[in-house]
Amino acid sequence: IDTALTVDRREVRVSTERGNFITTTLRMAFPLQTGDYAFGALSGDWRLFRPVRVRDQVPMTLATRIHGKLLVDLGDAGLPYPELAFLGGAPSMRGYPTRSMGPYRTYQPVEGTYRYVPVGGTLGLVLSEELRYYGGYGVTWAVFGDVATLANPGRTVDIRDDTFWDDITDSARFAVGVGARYQSSIGPLRLDFAMRPYADEDCGPVESPLACYQATPIQRRLDAVRFIDRSSSLPAFMIFFAFGEAI
């Protein structure tokens, strides 16, 4: 059963300069027979747009977005994998490929062929800030920063428990970048260039086909090398070309 609430107070829905947008969804799953899933999922998306003026001559907008998802297991069957929280991608945490933030597992469906499966989490949260400058000819320039966490606080969420906060802080990631947007006849076209420090998931999977932690690291998109040296001072880079706005 899904229950949703949406409040849209933006002046315009594309290239918004002022207003806010809020949407919240509560999903409850009840078991109909033994072995069925029972869980609750709360997801939300909040966006705020504020005009910024420099000497009344430079048209800019500061856009803020907070979105996330929290799942609570209410039964004994666990949580269905597709319902877990995943982060990464053009509309999410822009420092990672789609659904690739956080730990992952690897397996071999065919000899010599590796597949990578993200573990996901029961708590995902992203904070994004974006400063936009409206140039001419339908082009908007932007600088942005994303901060995200993807954690598994367990079956019960207790904010008084120190381990709850430790899990959130240990899984926190951040990225910064620049981008350009073009208002085309089919909607906004977006190009984002993001960079971030290397993280634990860049060094290898949590499980391998040999049940060994020293497994073949994931080969990320646009990575120039297969094996990652975390001591390197060079950041990781991501480039996204997408339709629609990130915030």
C-alpha positions as CSV (number, residue, x, y, z in Angstrom):
1,I,0.0,0.0,0.0
2,D,1.5,3.3,-1.1
3,T,0.5,6.7,0.3
4,A,2.0,9.8,-1.3
5,L,1.9,13.5,-0.6
6,T,3.2,16.2,-3.0
7,V,3.4,19.9,-2.6
8,D,4.7,21.9,-5.6
9,R,5.3,25.6,-5.1
10,R,7.8,26.3,-7.9
11,E,7.2,29.3,-10.1
12,V,8.0,27.2,-13.2
13,R,8.9,23.5,-13.4
14,V,12.0,23.9,-15.7
15,S,14.9,26.3,-14.9
16,T,13.2,27.1,-11.6
17,E,14.5,30.3,-10.0
18,R,12.2,30.5,-6.9
19,G,10.0,28.2,-4.9
20,N,10.1,24.7,-3.4
21,F,9.0,21.2,-4.1
22,I,8.2,18.4,-1.6
23,T,7.1,14.8,-2.1
24,T,6.9,12.0,0.4
25,T,5.9,8.4,-0.1
26,L,5.1,5.8,2.6
27,R,5.0,2.1,1.4
28,M,3.7,-0.6,3.7
29,A,3.9,-4.3,2.7
30,F,1.8,-6.8,4.6
31,P,2.3,-10.6,4.4
32,L,-0.7,-12.6,2.9
33,Q,0.9,-16.0,3.6
34,T,3.9,-17.5,5.4
35,G,7.1,-16.3,3.9
36,D,5.8,-13.1,2.4
37,Y,7.7,-9.8,2.9
38,A,6.6,-7.4,5.6
39,F,8.3,-4.0,5.6
40,G,7.8,-0.3,5.7
41,A,9.6,2.2,3.3
42,L,9.6,5.9,3.7
43,S,11.1,8.0,0.8
44,G,11.1,11.7,0.3
45,D,12.4,14.5,-2.0
46,W,12.7,18.2,-1.0
47,R,13.9,20.9,-3.3
48,L,14.4,24.6,-2.6
49,F,15.2,27.3,-5.2
50,R,16.5,30.8,-4.2
51,P,17.5,33.6,-6.6
52,V,21.0,35.0,-6.1
53,R,22.0,38.4,-7.4
54,V,25.5,39.9,-7.7
55,R,25.3,43.6,-8.1
56,D,21.9,43.0,-9.7
57,Q,23.6,42.0,-13.0
58,V,24.4,38.3,-12.7
59,P,21.3,36.1,-12.8
60,M,22.0,33.0,-10.6
61,T,20.0,30.5,-8.6
62,L,21.0,28.4,-5.6
63,A,19.2,25.1,-5.8
64,T,19.1,22.6,-2.8
65,R,17.9,19.1,-2.8
66,I,17.6,16.5,-0.1
67,H,16.3,13.1,-1.0
68,G,16.5,9.7,0.6
69,K,14.9,6.4,1.6
70,L,14.5,4.5,4.9
71,L,13.4,0.8,5.1
72,V,12.4,-1.1,8.2
73,D,11.9,-4.9,8.2
74,L,8.7,-5.8,10.0
75,G,8.8,-9.6,9.4
76,D,11.0,-12.6,9.2
77,A,11.5,-12.9,5.4
78,G,14.0,-10.0,5.2
79,L,13.8,-7.2,2.7
80,P,13.3,-7.7,-1.1
81,Y,16.4,-6.7,-3.0
82,P,14.7,-4.3,-5.5
83,E,13.2,-2.3,-2.6
84,L,16.6,-1.5,-1.0
85,A,18.1,2.0,-1.3
86,F,20.7,2.5,-4.0
87,L,22.7,5.6,-4.8
88,G,24.8,6.8,-7.7
89,G,24.0,8.2,-11.1
90,A,23.0,11.4,-12.9
91,P,19.9,12.1,-10.8
92,S,21.5,11.0,-7.5
93,M,25.1,11.0,-6.2
94,R,27.0,12.2,-9.3
95,G,30.4,10.9,-8.1
96,Y,29.4,7.3,-8.9
97,P,27.9,5.4,-11.8
98,T,24.2,4.4,-11.6
99,R,23.5,2.4,-8.4
100,S,27.2,1.9,-7.8
101,M,27.9,3.7,-4.5
102,G,28.8,1.5,-1.6
103,P,30.0,-2.1,-1.3
104,Y,29.2,-4.7,-4.0
105,R,29.6,-8.4,-4.7
106,T,31.0,-10.0,-7.8
107,Y,30.3,-13.3,-9.4
108,Q,31.1,-15.2,-12.6
109,P,28.0,-16.4,-14.6
110,V,30.5,-17.6,-17.3
111,E,34.2,-18.4,-16.9
112,G,36.2,-15.2,-17.3
113,T,33.1,-12.9,-17.2
114,Y,32.5,-10.9,-14.1
115,R,29.2,-9.3,-13.0
116,Y,28.9,-6.8,-10.2
117,V,25.9,-6.5,-7.9
118,P,25.6,-3.6,-5.4
119,V,24.7,-4.6,-1.9
120,G,22.4,-1.6,-1.3
121,G,21.3,-0.3,2.0
122,T,18.3,0.3,4.3
123,L,19.1,4.0,4.6
124,G,20.1,6.2,1.7
125,L,20.4,10.0,2.0
126,V,21.7,12.6,-0.5
127,L,22.2,16.4,0.0
128,S,22.9,18.3,-3.2
129,E,23.8,22.0,-3.7
130,E,23.9,23.6,-7.1
131,L,24.7,27.2,-8.1
132,R,23.4,28.0,-11.6
133,Y,24.3,30.9,-13.8
134,Y,21.9,31.6,-16.7
135,G,24.0,32.5,-19.8
136,G,22.7,33.3,-23.2
137,Y,21.3,31.1,-25.9
138,G,19.5,28.8,-23.5
139,V,22.7,27.6,-21.8
140,T,23.0,27.4,-18.0
141,W,26.3,26.9,-16.2
142,A,26.5,25.2,-12.8
143,V,28.9,24.2,-10.0
144,F,27.6,21.6,-7.6
145,G,28.4,19.5,-4.6
146,D,26.8,16.1,-3.5
147,V,27.1,14.5,-0.1
148,A,25.6,11.1,0.4
149,T,25.4,8.1,2.8
150,L,24.3,4.6,2.2
151,A,24.0,2.6,5.4
152,N,22.5,-0.5,6.9
153,P,21.6,0.5,10.5
154,G,19.8,-2.8,11.1
155,R,16.3,-3.9,11.7
156,T,15.6,-1.3,14.4
157,V,16.5,2.4,13.9
158,D,17.7,3.8,17.2
159,I,19.2,7.3,17.0
160,R,20.4,7.0,20.6
161,D,22.7,4.1,19.6
162,D,26.2,5.2,18.7
163,T,26.6,2.4,16.2
164,F,23.7,3.9,14.2
165,W,25.6,7.1,13.7
166,D,28.9,5.3,13.1
167,D,27.4,3.4,10.3
168,I,26.1,6.6,8.7
169,T,29.4,8.5,9.0
170,D,31.5,5.6,7.8
171,S,29.5,5.2,4.6
172,A,29.4,8.9,3.8
173,R,30.8,10.0,0.4
174,F,31.1,13.4,-1.3
175,A,31.7,14.7,-4.8
176,V,32.1,18.1,-6.4
177,G,31.8,19.2,-10.1
178,V,30.8,21.5,-12.8
179,G,28.2,21.2,-15.5
180,A,26.2,22.8,-18.4
181,R,22.5,22.7,-19.2
182,Y,20.8,23.5,-22.5
183,Q,17.1,24.2,-22.8
184,S,16.3,22.2,-26.0
185,S,12.9,21.7,-27.6
186,I,12.6,18.3,-26.0
187,G,13.6,19.4,-22.5
188,P,16.8,20.2,-20.6
189,L,20.0,18.5,-21.8
190,R,22.6,18.2,-19.0
191,L,26.3,17.5,-19.0
192,D,27.9,17.0,-15.6
193,F,31.6,16.5,-14.7
194,A,32.1,15.2,-11.1
195,M,35.2,14.2,-9.1
196,R,35.6,12.6,-5.7
197,P,38.2,10.8,-3.5
198,Y,38.6,7.1,-3.9
199,A,36.6,5.0,-1.4
200,D,36.5,1.4,-0.1
201,E,34.3,0.2,-2.9
202,D,37.0,1.2,-5.4
203,C,39.4,-1.3,-3.9
204,G,37.4,-4.5,-4.4
205,P,34.2,-6.3,-3.6
206,V,33.0,-7.5,-0.3
207,E,32.6,-11.0,-1.7
208,S,34.2,-12.8,-4.7
209,P,33.6,-16.0,-6.6
210,L,36.3,-17.6,-4.4
211,A,34.8,-16.3,-1.2
212,C,37.9,-14.2,-0.7
213,Y,38.1,-10.5,0.1
214,Q,41.2,-10.1,-2.2
215,A,39.2,-10.3,-5.4
216,T,39.4,-8.6,-8.7
217,P,38.3,-5.0,-8.2
218,I,35.4,-3.6,-10.1
219,Q,36.3,-2.0,-13.4
220,R,34.5,1.3,-13.3
221,R,33.3,3.2,-16.3
222,L,35.9,5.6,-17.7
223,D,38.6,4.1,-15.4
224,A,42.0,4.2,-17.1
225,V,43.4,1.4,-15.0
226,R,42.0,-1.9,-13.7
227,F,43.6,-1.9,-10.3
228,I,43.1,1.1,-8.0
229,D,45.8,2.5,-5.8
230,R,44.0,4.3,-2.9
231,S,47.2,6.1,-2.0
232,S,47.1,8.0,-5.3
233,S,46.4,11.7,-4.9
234,L,44.4,11.7,-8.1
235,P,40.6,11.8,-7.7
236,A,38.0,9.6,-9.4
237,F,36.1,11.2,-12.3
238,M,32.6,10.8,-13.7
239,I,30.9,12.3,-16.7
240,F,27.2,12.2,-17.2
241,F,25.1,13.2,-20.2
242,A,21.4,13.1,-19.3
243,F,18.0,14.5,-19.9
244,G,16.3,16.6,-17.2
245,E,17.6,18.5,-14.2
246,A,19.5,17.0,-11.3
247,I,17.7,19.3,-8.9
